[in-house]
Amino acid sequence: MRAYLQTTRTHTYTLLFALPLLVLYEVGAALTATDRGGMRNGADVLLRTLLAAGGVSGTLAFTTALALLGAVLIAREQRRKRVQVRPRLFAGMLAESAVYALAFGVVVSTATQALLGGFVRMAADGALGTLPVGQGVVLSLGAGIYEELLFRVLLTGGLLALLPALGMRRSTAAPVAVIASAFLFSAFHYIGPYAYPLELGSFTFRLIAGLAFSALYVWRGFGIAAWTHALYDVFLVLAGAG
């Protein structure tokens, strides 16, 4: 088990594991697009806007840039130490992510109820709940890959690098980075045309969810955090459709 946890935490495994999620989202977005265009996850749109300002625009260019960045990280790791790729480990990572996704709602709901003294009023799904199941699944996949990339890899990781450089002790910078990214992760769901109605219960739930995803990202890496997030959202969409 220790060997499995160490091996699947490497860049080689965590990035290769996240790649099919990216592909599924992009293919799904293309297949569910209409004459008015396709629906995109908000974090995806934000990252595209930022990269477009730097000259990288279009789905192909954007996806290629992400894939090249992942390839560079894997190549650098392979030069330092040879990480053998075993397909059966990816199956284990998928099963692990599914277990986390199934347990996630119960754990976060319990923590939310404990924090709010039993008062938890979750808002309705807003306009997002009126979408067809197919689009809901696609947006769930996008939430997994792009929200984890934005809020865990870029924001949490960026703050962990920036704050110590500005003179903050790392022991202080770590909780500040995690809490700040979790707060922004929760707030992000209340912005835009498909925003959720802002309520104390739902905001606190997503704040705690952000903390949980950050802990999972630090412990198990980007790939498993992204798949856990995506599968949790997909399960919610399918449960609502039933």
Stockholm file with secondary structure:
# STOCKHOLM 1.0

chainA/1-242         MRAYLQTTRTHTYTLLFALPLLVLYEVGAALTATDRGGMRNGADVLLRTLLAAGGVSGTLAFTTALALLGAVLIAREQRRKRVQVRPRLFAGMLAESAVYALAFGVVVSTATQALLGGFVRMAADGALGTLPVGQGVVLSLGAGIYEELLFRVLLTGGLLALLPALGMRRSTAAPVAVIASAFLFSAFHYIGPYAYPLELGSFTFRLIAGLAFSALYVWRGFGIAAWTHALYDVFLVLAGAG
#=GR chainA/1-242 SS CHHHHHHTTSHHHHHHHHHHHHHHHHHHHHHTCBTTBCCCCHHHHHHHHHHHHTTCCSHHHHHHHHHHHHHHHHHHHHHHSCCCCCHHHHHHHHHHHHHHHHHHHHHHHHHHHHHTTTCCCCCCCGGGGGSCHHHHHHHHHHIIIIIIIIIIIIIIHHHHHHHHHTTCCHHHHHHHHHHHHHHHHHHHTTSSTTCCCCCHHHHHHHHHHHHHHHHHHHHHCHHHHHHHHHHHHHHHHHHHHC
#=GC SS_cons         CHHHHHHTTSHHHHHHHHHHHHHHHHHHHHHTCBTTBCCCCHHHHHHHHHHHHTTCCSHHHHHHHHHHHHHHHHHHHHHHSCCCCCHHHHHHHHHHHHHHHHHHHHHHHHHHHHHTTTCCCCCCCGGGGGSCHHHHHHHHHHIIIIIIIIIIIIIIHHHHHHHHHTTCCHHHHHHHHHHHHHHHHHHHTTSSTTCCCCCHHHHHHHHHHHHHHHHHHHHHCHHHHHHHHHHHHHHHHHHHHC
//
